[in-house]
Amino acid sequence: MLSSCSFTTERLVVREWHSAIADVRPACELALVVAAMLTDAVTRSLPREWHGPYSPARAREWIAERDAEGTTLLAVGRGSGRPLGLLLLAEADPGDGGRREMRLGYLVSQKAWGSGVATELVRSFVGWCRAQRPAASIAAVVDPGNAASARVLQKAGFDRVPEGDASGGGEHHYRLRP
């Protein structure tokens, strides 16, 4: 279900990254796009093992790891063909036979920071989830030092889950029931 997730917004075309790479202009390999996007500043608030710098070879490994974990969507600027962000999606089994929870991660190219792209991307994804109902809830984790990311989630309707914060790691947990 998640691999078929695609949507467009006023400024973005979002679809599975191996097919969305065809939308990037000028044409290039996915590993080059990922390596350019995963700068030190972008990866600072991500898991420690993801911190930069990224060569094309390291980006290829990172892509393979993400593919093994779930589905990744690439957001490309409509008209410009510029890669602007990634949505990292994985399903988690609740273990009780209930509907699955979806784990959401996202990042935006440093060149697009402050432009509202992250909010547009996450809000539009939530809209897709409300229409398609792929999971009972969507969960996201934010580094406490990344207030901008927390605001993006809140603007998209996520609530902070304080009891999730107690799980260690110093992360802030958010959840949305679409």
N, C-alpha and C positions, 0 to 999 in steps of 0.2 A: 504493500500500500504506500509506504513512504517513498519508495523508489519512483512512484508515478506522481509524486507531489511536484506541481509546477503552478506558477501563477505570475501574473504581471501586475505592476502598479503603474502609477503615473510616470515614474522614472526608472523602473527596474523590470528586467526579465529574469525570473528565478526558476531554475530547473536543475535536475541532477547534474553534477559537475562534469562527468565524462561526456555528456551530450551537450551541455551548455558551453563547453570550451569552443564549440563551433561559432558561438555568438561573439566571441572576443575578437576585437580588431586592434591592431593587425593580428592576424592569425598566429597562434603560438601554442606550444605544448603546455598542458596543464601544470606540469612541475615548475615551469618558469613563472607562471601566474602565481602559484602558491608560494614559491620562493620569494617573489617580489612582495607579496602581501604580508608574509610572516616576518616583519621587521622586529628589531629588538623592542621598540615601543609597543607594537601590537601584541607581542607575546608576553610582555611583562606581567600581565594579570591572568595569564593562562597557566595551566599546570607546569611546574618547574621543568619537566622533561621536554616541554614544547618550546622553551625559551630559545631565541635565535642565536646566531645567524643561520640562515638556510641557503645551502647550495642546491642546485637542481637535484643532485643525488640524494641529499637529505630530504628534500621535498618529495621525491618519489617514494621514499620509505614512509614518510608521514602520510602520504596519500593512501598507500597500501594498508597502513594501520587503521586509518579512518574507514576505509572500505570494509575492513574486517569487523569493525564495531557497529556499523550502521550505514546510514545514507547521508551524503553530504550534498548540499545544494549550493550552486554558484549564482550569485546575483551580479548581473551585468547591466550596465547603464543602457537604457533604451536609446537607440540612435547613436550613442557614442561608442558602444561596444567595449567600454572600459570595465574591467573586473572591479567590483566594489565591495563584495563581502561574501561570507560563507555562513551557511546554517548547517550545524552538525546535529544530526538526529539519530537517536537510538531508542529502541523499545526495551522496556524493562518489564519482566513478568512479575506481577504482584504476588505470585505464589499461592493465591487463594482461589484461583480459577476465574477471577474477575477480569474486567477489561484492563488492558495493559496501560502502563504509564509511559509517556514519552519523555525522554531526556533531551533537552535543547541546549545547544551551545551556539554561539555566534561570534563572529568577528567581522570587523569592517576595516578595509584598507585605510592606512593612516592618512592618505590623501583625501579620504572622504569624511574624516572626523569632523564633527561640528556641523554637518550638512543636513542632519535628520535622516540619513540613509538607514542607520541602525533601527530607529523607531519605525520607519516605513517598512523595513524588511520584517521585523518581528511582529508588528501589528498585522501585516498582510498574511504572514504565516498563521497567526492566530485565527484570522478570518477563514483561511483555508481549512484549518482544523475544525472550526465551528460548522462548516458546510460538509466536510467529509467524515467527521467523527472517528478519527483513527485511533483514539486513545481516551481513557477516562479522565486523564489529567496530563498536564505538561509540567515538568519540573526543570528548574535551572539553578545553577550555582554561580555565585559572583564573589570575586575577591573583595574583601571589605574595603580595600583602597580604590576600588573602581566604582565610584559613585555614579558616573555617567551610565554605566551598564545597568546598575540598579534602577536608575530613572527610566531607562528604555523599557525594562520589564514592567515597572509600575504603570507606565503610560499604556502598555499593551494589556493591562488588566491583571497582572500577576500580583499575588500577595506574598509578603515575606512570611516564612514559616519558622518562627523562633525555635521550635523544638528540633528542627533539622539542623540548626546552627550548632547544637550541642554534640553533633556527631564527630567533631574534631576537625582539624585542618584550618580552623579560623575562617571558614567560608560562610557566606550568607546564602540561605536556601529560599527559593521562591517557587510558588506553585500556582497553576491556573487550571480550573475545571471548565473546559470549553463548552 
